[in-house]
Amino acid sequence: MTKIYPNSPISSSPLASICTESEPASLTVWRKSLLFNCSGFTVFDSNGNLVFRVDNYSSTSRTEIVLMDAAGKPLFTIRRKKLSIADHWYIYDGEASAARPRFSVRKHVTLLPSKELAYVNHYGRAGGEEGVIYGIEGSFSHRSCVVYDDRRRQVAEIRRKEAVAGVAFDGDVFRLVVQPGFDAALAMAVVILLEQMFGSRVATLKD
C-alpha cells in the first residue's frame, strides 16, 4: 500500500511557512482521523509533515466541527446555522469563544445545472454578512474544485491525487493546492464544509 504520510504525525506544524511561502503549497488531504473511533481529516504538507487535523467522535454532533493544527490547537470552529433550511454555516476563530463569526458560508441552491457550489462571505464587525469574498466552483464528488476571490483570481484548488508507482488513490485521499498569500486553514475549512454540503460520494474517473 502506498504510504500517505512519510513522516511522524507528531512532527512540528509548518503552518506559518505554508501561509507565507512564495510558491503554491500542495497539501495531501486524507479523509480519515488519526484517532481510533473517530472520523475526520488528516492533512500533510509536501514533506510529509502533519499540518491540520479534524477528529470527530461518533457521539459528536456534526453541526460543529473543529479544525486544529498538528499540535491540536483549534484554528477554526465551524458551526451550522440553527433553523437553516439550506446549508448555511459560520466559521469562528479558535474555539468559538467569540460571539461573532469571522466568515459565513452558504451552499449555492438552484434548480438549474450549475458549476457553482458555495459562497464565502465576510462577517462584519457590526454583525451580518458584508458580501461575497470567495466563490467555490466545480465538482466535489470528482475532487475537482476551485476557490476564487472577488476578482476571479484562483486562490485554492482541490484535485485528485496523482498515482504513485502505478498505484492510484481513491477519493478519500486528494490534493489541496493553496496559492501564496491565501490562508491555508481557511482553504481546509472550505474542504470540510464541502464534505458536509455534498457528502462523501466520490465519482469514479469514468463518470
Protein Blocks (a to p, Z undefined) as FASTA:
>chain_A
ZZfblbafkbccfklmmmmmmbdcddddddddfbehiacdddddfkopafbdcdddfklc
fkbccdddfkopafbdcdddehifbacddddehjllafbdfbdcdddddfbdcfbfbdcd
dddfkopaebjfbdcedjfklopacdddfkopafbdcdddddeehiacdfkbccddddeh
iafklmmmmmmmmmmmnojbdcdfkZZ
